[in-house]
Amino acid sequence: MSDQSIPPSSSPGTVRTLLRILPFVRPFLGRTIVSFVVYVVLVLVQLAVPVVLQWIVDGPLATGDARQIWPAAGLVLALGVAEGLLIMLRRFLVLTPSTHIEASMRNTLYAKLQDLPVAFHDRWQSGQLLSRAMGDLGTIRRWLAFGVILLVGNVVVIVVGFGILFTWSWQLALVFIVASVPMWVVGFRFEHRYSLVSRRAQDQQGDLATTVEESVHGIRVLKAFGRGKHSLEAFLRQAEELRGTELEKARSIAGLWLWLLLIPDTAFALSLLGGVVLAASGQLTVGGLIAFFAAASVLRWPIESIGWLLSMTFETRTAVERLFEVLDEPNPIRDPEHPVTVAEPRGRLVFEHVHFRYQDSPASVPDLLEDITLEVEPGETMALVGLTGSGKTTLTALTTRLYDVTGGRVLIDGVDVRDLTREELRARIAMAFEEATLFSASVRENVLLGRPELDVDSPEGEAVLAEALDIAQAEFVERLPMGADTTIGEEGLSLSGGQRQRIALARAVAARPSVLVLDDPLSALDVDTEARVEAGLRRVLADTTALVVAHRPSTVMLADRVALLEDGRITDVGRHSELLERNPHYRHVISSLDDDRDTEQAPQEVIA
Ligand SMILES: Nc1ncnc2c1ncn2[C@@H]1O[C@H](COP(=O)(O)OP(=O)(O)OP(=O)(O)O)[C@@H](O)[C@H]1O
């Protein structure tokens, strides 16, 4: 089971949980109530047929008055037509609201996922989120369209129906009701068992979705390492587990069904016995007896349906719980109540006694970043250098609040980044990562992602695009089948690692930020292309502040100054040549970078 599950026993009751979707339902509450009323009227119309029957049997049939038969038959026909029309009306009324409600919940969930910080996404499996956005919301929609209306409607109808039965014969009605009581006991016992197993099944579906997603994503690795069979076996194990849980669910429902069929049948049989005795002793008319059983037959479906409606309701409760586990997730990285704006953006980036530790790191482990103080002046390019795992990527992530500092401050142009709205902050600082993520959209849309104010097809958009592609040396775009309009990303054309990185770099450049944060975005490029990209970047970086994580000596050469990160601390800052001269650890890092990444370039060339 996934980490995200909570045992239903520790969660609030079913009704309270289900009521949480009320804000989404409220705009359609009127229509939902009307469809509920229509359903109750529908079943009451069905219940009216036995009343007419009784009247026919005890009236015209008993007296032999043929003239009254026709109006009675006409009434039964009218009731049948009314029933058909009401069924149509009910379906029409429920379908539109339920799809709207599902869409609005899905939009809210998506917006929440976008808003939640990276730390949340670090913890949650994507399949679990996917299964909530698709499967769970579908379950809620089906319940809103049919489940809740049938459930509440059927309960009302059962109560009214029992009332009618009482007016015909209180003795028979009593027998019928008493004999039905065990059904409610079975229903209550079912709730707890079914909630547990239904939660487990929904979590396992999420885990399975994660496995499918991961293996589709990592298909190359699986094939390259010949792990397809192993991965299939693991998948089958998980699928088998889910099948077992689904079977358990089905068995649980089957057990309930047994009682839900057996009990009304027994109640029926007992009242039939009593009815015959009452009719024989003259305490009940024949018409009354027929009407009683006709009405009891109409009540059979509402009584029997309670079983699956209950299971549907408990499944929906689980779906609602799973939905709100995400929607309730607090977001510590929020916009300030009284945001400040940077009056004159110049691009001065300052880390002031910054501390940081990941949320899940044990208390015994020291902070990952300790007392970082670093000033990057406007227009300056600062390279961050350190051994692998020293915290370079983490430090860059603090600039745009992908994570918040746990101590100290990050300032841009003198303003704490937490005092700006996230929108303003992320307009001031653009990032490019080593792992270039592209979206299923055209090259143009991917590159201009950070310029929402620009019409992508306008001449201005075209100019920004051309300049950014030129700086990133992404001239290959012209040779794509539809140039910059070619769809790339998962649904489009596959690009090489280096091509992807250049598009991502162009995206960061096109955002025209005051500060550019580059986390080793040139790692997949060959030396020649890297040199050309660097020349292009030098033009941009001349008036843009840049913080560049360097994994290659050649990237270090791009920088005005270098900050050396050693075990989470900045231990030296200075020009590359100065550091080489005075800092043995720097020499060690540079030569190890050289060995790791740049075997084709001699160390002397770099140091020179
Ligand atoms: N999301 C995360 N949650 C918990 N720990 C993390 C997370 N991301 C990174 N770490 C840990 O933080 C440490 C520093 O990682 P970071 O990626 O910042 O180092 P780096 O210097 O950029 O490394 P590299 O040069 O290999 O890219 C590592 O020990 C890593 O395991």
Ligand as a Chemical Component Dictionary entry (heavy atoms), coordinates in Angstrom:
data_LIG
# 
_chem_comp.id                   LIG 
_chem_comp.type                 NON-POLYMER 
_chem_comp.pdbx_formal_charge   0 
_chem_comp.three_letter_code    LIG 
# 
loop_
_chem_comp_atom.comp_id 
_chem_comp_atom.atom_id 
_chem_comp_atom.alt_atom_id 
_chem_comp_atom.type_symbol 
_chem_comp_atom.charge 
_chem_comp_atom.model_Cartn_x 
_chem_comp_atom.model_Cartn_y 
_chem_comp_atom.model_Cartn_z 
_chem_comp_atom.pdbx_ordinal 
LIG N1  N1  N 0 14.300 16.370 -2.796 1  
LIG C1  C1  C 0 15.243 15.955 -1.961 2  
LIG N2  N2  N 0 14.897 15.442 -0.767 3  
LIG C2  C2  C 0 15.845 15.022 0.108  4  
LIG N3  N3  N 0 17.170 15.078 -0.136 5  
LIG C3  C3  C 0 17.569 15.579 -1.318 6  
LIG C4  C4  C 0 16.629 16.041 -2.287 7  
LIG N4  N4  N 0 17.319 16.504 -3.360 8  
LIG C5  C5  C 0 18.626 16.327 -3.066 9  
LIG N5  N5  N 0 18.790 15.785 -1.857 10 
LIG C6  C6  C 0 20.068 15.482 -1.188 11 
LIG O1  O1  O 0 20.741 16.686 -1.002 12 
LIG C7  C7  C 0 22.130 16.531 -1.258 13 
LIG C8  C8  C 0 22.604 17.587 -2.208 14 
LIG O2  O2  O 0 21.977 17.409 -3.451 15 
LIG P1  P1  P 0 22.196 18.427 -4.636 16 
LIG O3  O3  O 0 21.453 17.892 -5.814 17 
LIG O4  O4  O 0 21.859 19.796 -4.191 18 
LIG O5  O5  O 0 23.761 18.329 -4.864 19 
LIG P2  P2  P 0 24.634 18.806 -6.094 20 
LIG O6  O6  O 0 25.825 19.445 -5.511 21 
LIG O7  O7  O 0 23.823 19.622 -7.035 22 
LIG O8  O8  O 0 24.989 17.410 -6.745 23 
LIG P3  P3  P 0 25.378 17.086 -8.242 24 
LIG O9  O9  O 0 26.648 17.784 -8.519 25 
LIG O10 O10 O 0 25.550 15.611 -8.246 26 
LIG O11 O11 O 0 24.239 17.545 -9.089 27 
LIG C9  C9  C 0 22.320 15.125 -1.767 28 
LIG O12 O12 O 0 22.843 14.349 -0.714 29 
LIG C10 C10 C 0 20.933 14.649 -2.111 30 
LIG O13 O13 O 0 20.778 13.304 -1.817 31 
# 
loop_
_chem_comp_bond.comp_id 
_chem_comp_bond.atom_id_1 
_chem_comp_bond.atom_id_2 
_chem_comp_bond.value_order 
_chem_comp_bond.pdbx_ordinal 
LIG N1  C1  SING 1  
LIG C1  N2  SING 2  
LIG C1  C4  DOUB 3  
LIG N2  C2  DOUB 4  
LIG C2  N3  SING 5  
LIG N3  C3  DOUB 6  
LIG C3  C4  SING 7  
LIG C3  N5  SING 8  
LIG C4  N4  SING 9  
LIG N4  C5  DOUB 10 
LIG C5  N5  SING 11 
LIG N5  C6  SING 12 
LIG C6  O1  SING 13 
LIG C6  C10 SING 14 
LIG O1  C7  SING 15 
LIG C7  C8  SING 16 
LIG C7  C9  SING 17 
LIG C8  O2  SING 18 
LIG O2  P1  SING 19 
LIG P1  O3  DOUB 20 
LIG P1  O4  SING 21 
LIG P1  O5  SING 22 
LIG O5  P2  SING 23 
LIG P2  O6  DOUB 24 
LIG P2  O7  SING 25 
LIG P2  O8  SING 26 
LIG O8  P3  SING 27 
LIG P3  O9  DOUB 28 
LIG P3  O10 SING 29 
LIG P3  O11 SING 30 
LIG C9  O12 SING 31 
LIG C9  C10 SING 32 
LIG C10 O13 SING 33 
# 
